[in-house]
């Protein structure tokens, strides 16, 4: 894998005033058939081949999330098999996410500089082998299950930081947004399939271990498809309208520039709140619904200690349906609203997250009284949460220059998981255990303790909505700055210089910031 690094140019971001957005796109690639032909000429990849590439990437993303939530679908059985409490159950997700987020910056650095296709193949092969091995761990070695779940993070880190940047290098404009929406359908759909496949395979085999053996077989197919179908597109070509290579900078310079990118930082913090909420709900909802039935007396515990798979199956179907509805609705609403409001993307994200809060809160507090009402509130809440999946990814891609996108993806993953779903499943389980302390171990007390713990998600959702609203204040200027940089109309000043580049008389000219009146 040959490095594509170009001569070093230390950089810092240029802040520009928001420009008129009605003209946006006139100077870029055309959006019709001629635009597709130009993209094909620049990348050397036909539109049909590009569509197949997105399909393969979507399939792999689906597998990643299937594997992640298969464990959640059979969590009560894992608790019974290893004889563990709620806090240790939460560690299964926490260890995986922690590994994933620590490895993401490494693969982000590699993804900006080396062949992305081969990096994905290596990571997914390793992930498939480790996942298969985790299904054979004996009940006395719970620590080994934790270790293998952590090692699974290698596969997701190698994929999630890289795949969106390949899509960004194949499409522009509305087509990129649509392709990203297809790609991010795989997150809720794969998550839902994880619950469904996990619960049904366990039911058919009468052994939860078989639930962990489905995705490794499909992972082998995914590697074959990556090798035979996916081609590596040149970075940034469709945006520069030229096959001339972009200037690469040092990793330290990339991090400095990203830290000053207001839209990137604020949208990442908003997405962190989404990760916290979805991570908590994804792991604990089937268990919470199971406990609510036990507390209400509508379900009797199984003599074998195994949980009923009906709640995992139902929750999985809801997750699939709401994911498709939410992602597609979010992209379409944003696309239409963007015609009159250039800040539409972060505003749609804020609306979705803030709007989901009351419904998710109601889903928690009504579970014992009416399981049907709980499912209705979950359906509405998850649909609103899903509005932002593709939009957040699109924001990152158009406010960050092509040579930094894998690094940006990696650090968004690091931030959102470090403060989000890396700790939230364990935190919810820990709060639940603490509430149960000094209380008799009854079905009602187990249900109430988890109910109170899950209410934390509502408060986090409100905070995340505020970050998305703040993103709307900077999104125009950051997007314009990136477009001008990619088109070569502006150049970033060397680190440490208090200067910006201003077009004057048709030529770029450096002037001190203090001489510019804002």
Secondary structure, DSSP 4 states (H G I P E B T S, - for coil): ------S-----PPP-PPPPSTTTTSSS--SSHHHHHHHHHHHS--HHHHHHHHHHHHHHHHHHHHHHHHHHHTHHHHHHHHT--HHHHHHHHHHHHHHHHHHHHHHHHHHTTS-HHHHHHHHHHHHHHHHHHHTT--TT-HHHHHHHHHHHHHHHHHHHTTHHHHHHTT--HHHHHHHHHHHHHHHHHHHHHHHHHHHHHHHHHT-GGGGGGHHHHHHHHHHHHHHHH---PPTTHHHHTS-SPPPP--HHHHHHHHHT-HHHHHHHHHHHHHHHHHHHHHHHHHHHHHHHHHHHTSSPPPTTSPPPSHHHHHHHHHHHHHHHHHHHHHHHHHHHHTTT-TTHHHHHHHHHHHHHHHHHHHHHHTTTT-HHHHHHHHHHHHHHHGGGHHHHHHHHHHHS-GGGHHHHHHHHHHHHIIIIIHHHHHHHHHHHHHHHTTS---HHHHHHHHHHHHTHHHHHHHHHHHHHHHHTTTHHHHHHHHHHHHTTS--PPPTT--EEEEEETTEEEEEEGGGS--
